[in-house]
């Protein structure tokens, strides 16, 4: 199964791209996706925590991803 992964904020800088294609196995959960994406891109571990959105909605770790989902990695935002 293929996902489109979007990166925002510092995650874009760490990966060096705003989006990538990423392959996963069927029935992969968001929690499992986080492990897989950090194995492929260990530089993401520099971000203490980040939110995951799937198809423009925030997702919990138990959500099962589907083929062609759009997954966004959203690091914490600070500002004033």
PDB file with one MODEL, atoms N, CA, C and O in Angstrom:
MODEL        1
ATOM      1  N   UNK A   1       0.844  -1.166   0.000  1.00  0.00           N
ATOM      2  CA  UNK A   1       0.000   0.000   0.000  1.00  0.00           C
ATOM      3  C   UNK A   1       0.896   1.238   0.000  1.00  0.00           C
ATOM      4  O   UNK A   1       1.983   1.239   0.579  1.00  0.00           O
ATOM      5  N   UNK A   2       0.419   2.277  -0.655  1.00  0.00           N
ATOM      6  CA  UNK A   2       1.192   3.504  -0.747  1.00  0.00           C
ATOM      7  C   UNK A   2       0.493   4.650  -0.045  1.00  0.00           C
ATOM      8  O   UNK A   2      -0.728   4.790  -0.102  1.00  0.00           O
ATOM      9  N   UNK A   3       1.295   5.463   0.618  1.00  0.00           N
ATOM     10  CA  UNK A   3       0.822   6.667   1.265  1.00  0.00           C
ATOM     11  C   UNK A   3       1.535   7.859   0.661  1.00  0.00           C
ATOM     12  O   UNK A   3       2.639   7.725   0.132  1.00  0.00           O
ATOM     13  N   UNK A   4       0.914   9.018   0.736  1.00  0.00           N
ATOM     14  CA  UNK A   4       1.601  10.267   0.473  1.00  0.00           C
ATOM     15  C   UNK A   4       1.836  10.889   1.840  1.00  0.00           C
ATOM     16  O   UNK A   4       0.890  11.113   2.595  1.00  0.00           O
ATOM     17  N   UNK A   5       3.086  11.165   2.159  1.00  0.00           N
ATOM     18  CA  UNK A   5       3.433  11.725   3.455  1.00  0.00           C
ATOM     19  C   UNK A   5       3.851  13.174   3.253  1.00  0.00           C
ATOM     20  O   UNK A   5       4.733  13.474   2.449  1.00  0.00           O
ATOM     21  N   UNK A   6       3.205  14.069   3.994  1.00  0.00           N
ATOM     22  CA  UNK A   6       3.508  15.496   3.947  1.00  0.00           C
ATOM     23  C   UNK A   6       4.255  15.881   5.217  1.00  0.00           C
ATOM     24  O   UNK A   6       3.918  15.420   6.307  1.00  0.00           O
ATOM     25  N   UNK A   7       5.260  16.721   5.072  1.00  0.00           N
ATOM     26  CA  UNK A   7       6.034  17.199   6.215  1.00  0.00           C
ATOM     27  C   UNK A   7       5.814  18.695   6.381  1.00  0.00           C
ATOM     28  O   UNK A   7       5.718  19.430   5.398  1.00  0.00           O
ATOM     29  N   UNK A   8       5.736  19.141   7.627  1.00  0.00           N
ATOM     30  CA  UNK A   8       5.526  20.547   7.926  1.00  0.00           C
ATOM     31  C   UNK A   8       6.584  21.023   8.910  1.00  0.00           C
ATOM     32  O   UNK A   8       7.157  20.226   9.653  1.00  0.00           O
ATOM     33  N   UNK A   9       6.836  22.321   8.910  1.00  0.00           N
ATOM     34  CA  UNK A   9       7.750  22.937   9.868  1.00  0.00           C
ATOM     35  C   UNK A   9       9.141  22.339   9.817  1.00  0.00           C
ATOM     36  O   UNK A   9       9.693  22.102   8.743  1.00  0.00           O
ATOM     37  N   UNK A  10       9.699  22.098  10.992  1.00  0.00           N
ATOM     38  CA  UNK A  10      11.057  21.583  11.099  1.00  0.00           C
ATOM     39  C   UNK A  10      11.198  20.198  10.457  1.00  0.00           C
ATOM     40  O   UNK A  10      12.291  19.833  10.025  1.00  0.00           O
ATOM     41  N   UNK A  11      10.124  19.434  10.390  1.00  0.00           N
ATOM     42  CA  UNK A  11      10.182  18.112   9.750  1.00  0.00           C
ATOM     43  C   UNK A  11      10.579  18.237   8.279  1.00  0.00           C
ATOM     44  O   UNK A  11      11.307  17.392   7.757  1.00  0.00           O
ATOM     45  N   UNK A  12      10.106  19.283   7.614  1.00  0.00           N
ATOM     46  CA  UNK A  12      10.489  19.520   6.214  1.00  0.00           C
ATOM     47  C   UNK A  12      11.990  19.724   6.107  1.00  0.00           C
ATOM     48  O   UNK A  12      12.636  19.181   5.210  1.00  0.00           O
ATOM     49  N   UNK A  13      12.544  20.512   7.029  1.00  0.00           N
ATOM     50  CA  UNK A  13      13.987  20.771   7.020  1.00  0.00           C
ATOM     51  C   UNK A  13      14.780  19.497   7.290  1.00  0.00           C
ATOM     52  O   UNK A  13      15.805  19.258   6.650  1.00  0.00           O
ATOM     53  N   UNK A  14      14.317  18.682   8.229  1.00  0.00           N
ATOM     54  CA  UNK A  14      15.036  17.454   8.579  1.00  0.00           C
ATOM     55  C   UNK A  14      15.041  16.442   7.436  1.00  0.00           C
ATOM     56  O   UNK A  14      16.045  15.770   7.206  1.00  0.00           O
ATOM     57  N   UNK A  15      13.930  16.333   6.726  1.00  0.00           N
ATOM     58  CA  UNK A  15      13.807  15.354   5.644  1.00  0.00           C
ATOM     59  C   UNK A  15      14.370  15.906   4.337  1.00  0.00           C
ATOM     60  O   UNK A  15      14.889  15.158   3.507  1.00  0.00           O
ATOM     61  N   UNK A  16      14.261  17.220   4.165  1.00  0.00           N
ATOM     62  CA  UNK A  16      14.725  17.841   2.929  1.00  0.00           C
ATOM     63  C   UNK A  16      13.699  17.764   1.814  1.00  0.00           C
ATOM     64  O   UNK A  16      14.037  17.897   0.637  1.00  0.00           O
ATOM     65  N   UNK A  17      12.441  17.548   2.189  1.00  0.00           N
ATOM     66  CA  UNK A  17      11.361  17.473   1.201  1.00  0.00           C
ATOM     67  C   UNK A  17      10.056  17.835   1.891  1.00  0.00           C
ATOM     68  O   UNK A  17       9.909  17.669   3.102  1.00  0.00           O
ATOM     69  N   UNK A  18       9.112  18.331   1.099  1.00  0.00           N
ATOM     70  CA  UNK A  18       7.791  18.645   1.643  1.00  0.00           C
ATOM     71  C   UNK A  18       6.863  17.443   1.601  1.00  0.00           C
ATOM     72  O   UNK A  18       5.896  17.377   2.360  1.00  0.00           O
ATOM     73  N   UNK A  19       7.153  16.478   0.706  1.00  0.00           N
ATOM     74  CA  UNK A  19       6.319  15.277   0.622  1.00  0.00           C
ATOM     75  C   UNK A  19       7.119  14.134   0.028  1.00  0.00           C
ATOM     76  O   UNK A  19       8.080  14.342  -0.712  1.00  0.00           O
ATOM     77  N   UNK A  20       6.702  12.923   0.367  1.00  0.00           N
ATOM     78  CA  UNK A  20       7.300  11.703  -0.176  1.00  0.00           C
ATOM     79  C   UNK A  20       6.194  10.675  -0.380  1.00  0.00           C
ATOM     80  O   UNK A  20       5.097  10.808   0.163  1.00  0.00           O
ATOM     81  N   UNK A  21       6.497   9.652  -1.167  1.00  0.00           N
ATOM     82  CA  UNK A  21       5.656   8.454  -1.233  1.00  0.00           C
ATOM     83  C   UNK A  21       6.262   7.441  -0.274  1.00  0.00           C
ATOM     84  O   UNK A  21       7.483   7.326  -0.170  1.00  0.00           O
ATOM     85  N   UNK A  22       5.402   6.706   0.427  1.00  0.00           N
ATOM     86  CA  UNK A  22       5.879   5.775   1.435  1.00  0.00           C
ATOM     87  C   UNK A  22       5.034   4.515   1.375  1.00  0.00           C
ATOM     88  O   UNK A  22       3.805   4.588   1.391  1.00  0.00           O
ATOM     89  N   UNK A  23       5.681   3.364   1.306  1.00  0.00           N
ATOM     90  CA  UNK A  23       4.972   2.083   1.213  1.00  0.00           C
ATOM     91  C   UNK A  23       4.837   1.444   2.590  1.00  0.00           C
ATOM     92  O   UNK A  23       5.772   1.452   3.391  1.00  0.00           O
ATOM     93  N   UNK A  24       3.656   0.891   2.847  1.00  0.00           N
ATOM     94  CA  UNK A  24       3.390   0.174   4.098  1.00  0.00           C
ATOM     95  C   UNK A  24       2.653  -1.120   3.780  1.00  0.00           C
ATOM     96  O   UNK A  24       2.150  -1.311   2.673  1.00  0.00           O
ATOM     97  N   UNK A  25       2.598  -1.992   4.761  1.00  0.00           N
ATOM     98  CA  UNK A  25       1.827  -3.224   4.642  1.00  0.00           C
ATOM     99  C   UNK A  25       0.363  -2.949   4.958  1.00  0.00           C
ATOM    100  O   UNK A  25       0.050  -1.985   5.657  1.00  0.00           O
ATOM    101  N   UNK A  26      -0.537  -3.789   4.449  1.00  0.00           N
ATOM    102  CA  UNK A  26      -1.955  -3.644   4.820  1.00  0.00           C
ATOM    103  C   UNK A  26      -2.124  -3.736   6.337  1.00  0.00           C
ATOM    104  O   UNK A  26      -1.355  -4.414   7.020  1.00  0.00           O
ATOM    105  N   UNK A  27      -3.133  -3.047   6.849  1.00  0.00           N
ATOM    106  CA  UNK A  27      -3.490  -3.046   8.270  1.00  0.00           C
ATOM    107  C   UNK A  27      -2.448  -2.397   9.179  1.00  0.00           C
ATOM    108  O   UNK A  27      -2.392  -2.692  10.373  1.00  0.00           O
ATOM    109  N   UNK A  28      -1.625  -1.514   8.617  1.00  0.00           N
ATOM    110  CA  UNK A  28      -0.657  -0.773   9.422  1.00  0.00           C
ATOM    111  C   UNK A  28      -1.385   0.338  10.169  1.00  0.00           C
ATOM    112  O   UNK A  28      -2.172   1.083   9.585  1.00  0.00           O
ATOM    113  N   UNK A  29      -1.113   0.440  11.466  1.00  0.00           N
ATOM    114  CA  UNK A  29      -1.718   1.496  12.279  1.00  0.00           C
ATOM    115  C   UNK A  29      -0.831   2.736  12.257  1.00  0.00           C
ATOM    116  O   UNK A  29       0.320   2.682  11.823  1.00  0.00           O
ATOM    117  N   UNK A  30      -1.374   3.845  12.726  1.00  0.00           N
ATOM    118  CA  UNK A  30      -0.596   5.082  12.828  1.00  0.00           C
ATOM    119  C   UNK A  30       0.615   4.854  13.742  1.00  0.00           C
ATOM    120  O   UNK A  30       1.711   5.327  13.443  1.00  0.00           O
ATOM    121  N   UNK A  31       0.425   4.144  14.836  1.00  0.00           N
ATOM    122  CA  UNK A  31       1.528   3.844  15.751  1.00  0.00           C
ATOM    123  C   UNK A  31       2.651   3.085  15.033  1.00  0.00           C
ATOM    124  O   UNK A  31       3.827   3.407  15.198  1.00  0.00           O
ATOM    125  N   UNK A  32       2.286   2.095  14.251  1.00  0.00           N
ATOM    126  CA  UNK A  32       3.283   1.326  13.492  1.00  0.00           C
ATOM    127  C   UNK A  32       3.925   2.195  12.411  1.00  0.00           C
ATOM    128  O   UNK A  32       5.121   2.072  12.149  1.00  0.00           O
ATOM    129  N   UNK A  33       3.147   3.062  11.790  1.00  0.00           N
ATOM    130  CA  UNK A  33       3.681   3.985  10.784  1.00  0.00           C
ATOM    131  C   UNK A  33       4.766   4.876  11.393  1.00  0.00           C
ATOM    132  O   UNK A  33       5.800   5.107  10.768  1.00  0.00           O
ATOM    133  N   UNK A  34       4.535   5.372  12.602  1.00  0.00           N
ATOM    134  CA  UNK A  34       5.525   6.235  13.263  1.00  0.00           C
ATOM    135  C   UNK A  34       6.862   5.508  13.418  1.00  0.00           C
ATOM    136  O   UNK A  34       7.923   6.093  13.204  1.00  0.00           O
ATOM    137  N   UNK A  35       6.801   4.248  13.785  1.00  0.00           N
ATOM    138  CA  UNK A  35       8.022   3.453  13.933  1.00  0.00           C
ATOM    139  C   UNK A  35       8.700   3.289  12.574  1.00  0.00           C
ATOM    140  O   UNK A  35       9.910   3.483  12.456  1.00  0.00           O
ATOM    141  N   UNK A  36       7.928   2.934  11.555  1.00  0.00           N
ATOM    142  CA  UNK A  36       8.491   2.712  10.217  1.00  0.00           C
ATOM    143  C   UNK A  36       9.113   3.975   9.633  1.00  0.00           C
ATOM    144  O   UNK A  36      10.195   3.920   9.049  1.00  0.00           O
ATOM    145  N   UNK A  37       8.442   5.106   9.786  1.00  0.00           N
ATOM    146  CA  UNK A  37       8.955   6.349   9.199  1.00  0.00           C
ATOM    147  C   UNK A  37      10.233   6.781   9.926  1.00  0.00           C
ATOM    148  O   UNK A  37      11.135   7.339   9.302  1.00  0.00           O
ATOM    149  N   UNK A  38      10.318   6.531  11.235  1.00  0.00           N
ATOM    150  CA  UNK A  38      11.537   6.890  11.959  1.00  0.00           C
ATOM    151  C   UNK A  38      12.679   5.938  11.655  1.00  0.00           C
ATOM    152  O   UNK A  38      13.844   6.326  11.746  1.00  0.00           O
ATOM    153  N   UNK A  39      12.368   4.692  11.293  1.00  0.00           N
ATOM    154  CA  UNK A  39      13.422   3.771  10.866  1.00  0.00           C
ATOM    155  C   UNK A  39      14.026   4.237   9.546  1.00  0.00           C
ATOM    156  O   UNK A  39      15.241   4.179   9.359  1.00  0.00           O
ATOM    157  N   UNK A  40      13.175   4.699   8.630  1.00  0.00           N
ATOM    158  CA  UNK A  40      13.649   5.164   7.326  1.00  0.00           C
ATOM    159  C   UNK A  40      14.293   6.545   7.420  1.00  0.00           C
ATOM    160  O   UNK A  40      15.265   6.832   6.722  1.00  0.00           O
ATOM    161  N   UNK A  41      13.747   7.398   8.287  1.00  0.00           N
ATOM    162  CA  UNK A  41      14.242   8.765   8.449  1.00  0.00           C
ATOM    163  C   UNK A  41      14.553   9.009   9.930  1.00  0.00           C
ATOM    164  O   UNK A  41      13.779   9.666  10.626  1.00  0.00           O
ATOM    165  N   UNK A  42      15.690   8.479  10.413  1.00  0.00           N
ATOM    166  CA  UNK A  42      16.002   8.590  11.853  1.00  0.00           C
ATOM    167  C   UNK A  42      16.133  10.034  12.339  1.00  0.00           C
ATOM    168  O   UNK A  42      16.035  10.298  13.537  1.00  0.00           O
ATOM    169  N   UNK A  43      16.354  10.963  11.417  1.00  0.00           N
ATOM    170  CA  UNK A  43      16.462  12.363  11.823  1.00  0.00           C
ATOM    171  C   UNK A  43      15.153  12.888  12.431  1.00  0.00           C
ATOM    172  O   UNK A  43      15.165  13.896  13.137  1.00  0.00           O
ATOM    173  N   UNK A  44      14.027  12.215  12.166  1.00  0.00           N
ATOM    174  CA  UNK A  44      12.754  12.627  12.778  1.00  0.00           C
ATOM    175  C   UNK A  44      12.780  12.472  14.297  1.00  0.00           C
ATOM    176  O   UNK A  44      11.986  13.105  14.993  1.00  0.00           O
ATOM    177  N   UNK A  45      13.678  11.642  14.818  1.00  0.00           N
ATOM    178  CA  UNK A  45      13.756  11.465  16.270  1.00  0.00           C
ATOM    179  C   UNK A  45      14.245  12.740  16.962  1.00  0.00           C
ATOM    180  O   UNK A  45      14.166  12.848  18.186  1.00  0.00           O
ATOM    181  N   UNK A  46      14.747  13.699  16.190  1.00  0.00           N
ATOM    182  CA  UNK A  46      15.154  14.986  16.764  1.00  0.00           C
ATOM    183  C   UNK A  46      13.947  15.819  17.204  1.00  0.00           C
ATOM    184  O   UNK A  46      14.092  16.770  17.972  1.00  0.00           O
ATOM    185  N   UNK A  47      12.762  15.461  16.716  1.00  0.00           N
ATOM    186  CA  UNK A  47      11.530  16.141  17.119  1.00  0.00           C
ATOM    187  C   UNK A  47      10.965  15.380  18.313  1.00  0.00           C
ATOM    188  O   UNK A  47      10.702  14.181  18.215  1.00  0.00           O
ATOM    189  N   UNK A  48      10.779  16.063  19.432  1.00  0.00           N
ATOM    190  CA  UNK A  48      10.305  15.395  20.654  1.00  0.00           C
ATOM    191  C   UNK A  48       8.960  14.717  20.463  1.00  0.00           C
ATOM    192  O   UNK A  48       8.755  13.593  20.923  1.00  0.00           O
ATOM    193  N   UNK A  49       8.058  15.387  19.797  1.00  0.00           N
ATOM    194  CA  UNK A  49       6.740  14.808  19.530  1.00  0.00           C
ATOM    195  C   UNK A  49       6.167  15.503  18.310  1.00  0.00           C
ATOM    196  O   UNK A  49       6.542  16.627  17.977  1.00  0.00           O
ATOM    197  N   UNK A  50       5.261  14.820  17.660  1.00  0.00           N
ATOM    198  CA  UNK A  50       4.576  15.430  16.522  1.00  0.00           C
ATOM    199  C   UNK A  50       3.214  14.790  16.371  1.00  0.00           C
ATOM    200  O   UNK A  50       2.992  13.639  16.746  1.00  0.00           O
ATOM    201  N   UNK A  51       2.309  15.571  15.811  1.00  0.00           N
ATOM    202  CA  UNK A  51       0.958  15.071  15.561  1.00  0.00           C
ATOM    203  C   UNK A  51       0.925  14.423  14.185  1.00  0.00           C
ATOM    204  O   UNK A  51       1.716  14.757  13.303  1.00  0.00           O
ATOM    205  N   UNK A  52       0.005  13.500  14.023  1.00  0.00           N
ATOM    206  CA  UNK A  52      -0.234  12.845  12.738  1.00  0.00           C
ATOM    207  C   UNK A  52      -1.658  13.172  12.308  1.00  0.00           C
ATOM    208  O   UNK A  52      -2.606  13.001  13.075  1.00  0.00           O
ATOM    209  N   UNK A  53      -1.795  13.636  11.092  1.00  0.00           N
ATOM    210  CA  UNK A  53      -3.120  13.837  10.501  1.00  0.00           C
ATOM    211  C   UNK A  53      -3.232  12.913   9.294  1.00  0.00           C
ATOM    212  O   UNK A  53      -2.276  12.742   8.537  1.00  0.00           O
ATOM    213  N   UNK A  54      -4.398  12.325   9.127  1.00  0.00           N
ATOM    214  CA  UNK A  54      -4.661  11.451   7.986  1.00  0.00           C
ATOM    215  C   UNK A  54      -5.841  12.042   7.226  1.00  0.00           C
ATOM    216  O   UNK A  54      -6.930  12.215   7.773  1.00  0.00           O
ATOM    217  N   UNK A  55      -5.603  12.343   5.966  1.00  0.00           N
ATOM    218  CA  UNK A  55      -6.639  12.941   5.120  1.00  0.00           C
ATOM    219  C   UNK A  55      -7.249  14.184   5.779  1.00  0.00           C
ATOM    220  O   UNK A  55      -8.465  14.371   5.799  1.00  0.00           O
ATOM    221  N   UNK A  56      -6.365  15.017   6.312  1.00  0.00           N
ATOM    222  CA  UNK A  56      -6.706  16.323   6.900  1.00  0.00           C
ATOM    223  C   UNK A  56      -7.447  16.261   8.222  1.00  0.00           C
ATOM    224  O   UNK A  56      -8.043  17.255   8.636  1.00  0.00           O
ATOM    225  N   UNK A  57      -7.424  15.109   8.901  1.00  0.00           N
ATOM    226  CA  UNK A  57      -8.014  14.972  10.230  1.00  0.00           C
ATOM    227  C   UNK A  57      -6.974  14.369  11.169  1.00  0.00           C
ATOM    228  O   UNK A  57      -6.288  13.409  10.817  1.00  0.00           O
ATOM    229  N   UNK A  58      -6.863  14.945  12.373  1.00  0.00           N
ATOM    230  CA  UNK A  58      -5.921  14.375  13.338  1.00  0.00           C
ATOM    231  C   UNK A  58      -6.289  12.920  13.603  1.00  0.00           C
ATOM    232  O   UNK A  58      -7.465  12.565  13.686  1.00  0.00           O
ATOM    233  N   UNK A  59      -5.256  12.084  13.736  1.00  0.00           N
ATOM    234  CA  UNK A  59      -5.464  10.644  13.886  1.00  0.00           C
ATOM    235  C   UNK A  59      -4.884  10.154  15.206  1.00  0.00           C
ATOM    236  O   UNK A  59      -3.880  10.681  15.687  1.00  0.00           O
ATOM    237  N   UNK A  60      -5.527   9.136  15.791  1.00  0.00           N
ATOM    238  CA  UNK A  60      -4.963   8.509  16.986  1.00  0.00           C
ATOM    239  C   UNK A  60      -4.086   7.333  16.557  1.00  0.00           C
ATOM    240  O   UNK A  60      -4.114   6.910  15.402  1.00  0.00           O
ATOM    241  N   UNK A  61      -3.312   6.817  17.505  1.00  0.00           N
ATOM    242  CA  UNK A  61      -2.341   5.762  17.192  1.00  0.00           C
ATOM    243  C   UNK A  61      -2.981   4.459  16.734  1.00  0.00           C
ATOM    244  O   UNK A  61      -2.323   3.659  16.069  1.00  0.00           O
ATOM    245  N   UNK A  62      -4.245   4.225  17.071  1.00  0.00           N
ATOM    246  CA  UNK A  62      -4.898   2.962  16.713  1.00  0.00           C
ATOM    247  C   UNK A  62      -5.527   2.981  15.314  1.00  0.00           C
ATOM    248  O   UNK A  62      -5.962   1.941  14.821  1.00  0.00           O
ATOM    249  N   UNK A  63      -5.575   4.124  14.690  1.00  0.00           N
ATOM    250  CA  UNK A  63      -6.205   4.221  13.365  1.00  0.00           C
ATOM    251  C   UNK A  63      -5.433   3.365  12.357  1.00  0.00           C
ATOM    252  O   UNK A  63      -4.204   3.404  12.314  1.00  0.00           O
ATOM    253  N   UNK A  64      -6.158   2.600  11.555  1.00  0.00           N
ATOM    254  CA  UNK A  64      -5.553   1.765  10.510  1.00  0.00           C
ATOM    255  C   UNK A  64      -5.497   2.587   9.219  1.00  0.00           C
ATOM    256  O   UNK A  64      -6.495   3.154   8.776  1.00  0.00           O
ATOM    257  N   UNK A  65      -4.307   2.633   8.638  1.00  0.00           N
ATOM    258  CA  UNK A  65      -4.115   3.396   7.404  1.00  0.00           C
ATOM    259  C   UNK A  65      -4.590   2.602   6.197  1.00  0.00           C
ATOM    260  O   UNK A  65      -4.557   1.371   6.189  1.00  0.00           O
ATOM    261  N   UNK A  66      -5.034   3.332   5.176  1.00  0.00           N
ATOM    262  CA  UNK A  66      -5.533   2.709   3.948  1.00  0.00           C
ATOM    263  C   UNK A  66      -4.694   3.163   2.760  1.00  0.00           C
ATOM    264  O   UNK A  66      -4.016   4.189   2.821  1.00  0.00           O
ATOM    265  N   UNK A  67      -4.747   2.393   1.689  1.00  0.00           N
ATOM    266  CA  UNK A  67      -4.016   2.732   0.476  1.00  0.00           C
ATOM    267  C   UNK A  67      -4.394   4.138   0.002  1.00  0.00           C
ATOM    268  O   UNK A  67      -5.567   4.512  -0.003  1.00  0.00           O
ATOM    269  N   UNK A  68      -3.396   4.894  -0.389  1.00  0.00           N
ATOM    270  CA  UNK A  68      -3.542   6.259  -0.912  1.00  0.00           C
ATOM    271  C   UNK A  68      -3.955   7.294   0.129  1.00  0.00           C
ATOM    272  O   UNK A  68      -4.344   8.405  -0.234  1.00  0.00           O
ATOM    273  N   UNK A  69      -3.880   6.953   1.423  1.00  0.00           N
ATOM    274  CA  UNK A  69      -4.100   7.970   2.448  1.00  0.00           C
ATOM    275  C   UNK A  69      -3.024   9.040   2.338  1.00  0.00           C
ATOM    276  O   UNK A  69      -1.908   8.772   1.893  1.00  0.00           O
ATOM    277  N   UNK A  70      -3.371  10.255   2.747  1.00  0.00           N
ATOM    278  CA  UNK A  70      -2.415  11.349   2.839  1.00  0.00           C
ATOM    279  C   UNK A  70      -2.141  11.565   4.321  1.00  0.00           C
ATOM    280  O   UNK A  70      -3.035  11.931   5.084  1.00  0.00           O
ATOM    281  N   UNK A  71      -0.896  11.333   4.714  1.00  0.00           N
ATOM    282  CA  UNK A  71      -0.500  11.417   6.111  1.00  0.00           C
ATOM    283  C   UNK A  71       0.394  12.635   6.292  1.00  0.00           C
ATOM    284  O   UNK A  71       1.391  12.793   5.588  1.00  0.00           O
ATOM    285  N   UNK A  72       0.035  13.489   7.231  1.00  0.00           N
ATOM    286  CA  UNK A  72       0.825  14.688   7.519  1.00  0.00           C
ATOM    287  C   UNK A  72       1.529  14.529   8.856  1.00  0.00           C
ATOM    288  O   UNK A  72       0.935  14.089   9.840  1.00  0.00           O
ATOM    289  N   UNK A  73       2.805  14.895   8.876  1.00  0.00           N
ATOM    290  CA  UNK A  73       3.597  14.918  10.103  1.00  0.00           C
ATOM    291  C   UNK A  73       3.705  16.379  10.512  1.00  0.00           C
ATOM    292  O   UNK A  73       4.293  17.197   9.804  1.00  0.00           O
ATOM    293  N   UNK A  74       3.121  16.695  11.676  1.00  0.00           N
ATOM    294  CA  UNK A  74       2.994  18.090  12.110  1.00  0.00           C
ATOM    295  C   UNK A  74       3.724  18.256  13.440  1.00  0.00           C
ATOM    296  O   UNK A  74       3.211  17.847  14.482  1.00  0.00           O
ATOM    297  N   UNK A  75       4.923  18.856  13.416  1.00  0.00           N
ATOM    298  CA  UNK A  75       5.647  19.084  14.659  1.00  0.00           C
ATOM    299  C   UNK A  75       5.002  20.203  15.479  1.00  0.00           C
ATOM    300  O   UNK A  75       4.175  20.960  14.969  1.00  0.00           O
ATOM    301  N   UNK A  76       5.388  20.298  16.750  1.00  0.00           N
ATOM    302  CA  UNK A  76       4.851  21.400  17.565  1.00  0.00           C
ATOM    303  C   UNK A  76       5.192  22.752  16.936  1.00  0.00           C
ATOM    304  O   UNK A  76       6.246  22.923  16.323  1.00  0.00           O
ATOM    305  N   UNK A  77       4.289  23.692  17.101  1.00  0.00           N
ATOM    306  CA  UNK A  77       4.480  25.029  16.542  1.00  0.00           C
ATOM    307  C   UNK A  77       4.613  26.003  17.699  1.00  0.00           C
ATOM    308  O   UNK A  77       3.831  25.969  18.649  1.00  0.00           O
ATOM    309  N   UNK A  78       5.608  26.868  17.609  1.00  0.00           N
ATOM    310  CA  UNK A  78       5.728  27.917  18.621  1.00  0.00           C
ATOM    311  C   UNK A  78       5.767  29.254  17.917  1.00  0.00           C
ATOM    312  O   UNK A  78       6.074  29.341  16.728  1.00  0.00           O
ATOM    313  N   UNK A  79       5.463  30.258  18.641  1.00  0.00           N
ATOM    314  CA  UNK A  79       5.492  31.584  18.032  1.00  0.00           C
ATOM    315  C   UNK A  79       4.841  32.583  18.957  1.00  0.00           C
ATOM    316  O   UNK A  79       4.432  32.270  20.075  1.00  0.00           O
ATOM    317  N   UNK A  80       4.762  33.779  18.456  1.00  0.00           N
ATOM    318  CA  UNK A  80       4.241  34.795  19.326  1.00  0.00           C
ATOM    319  C   UNK A  80       3.300  35.717  18.651  1.00  0.00           C
ATOM    320  O   UNK A  80       2.778  36.637  19.280  1.00  0.00           O
TER     321      UNK A  80
ENDMDL
END
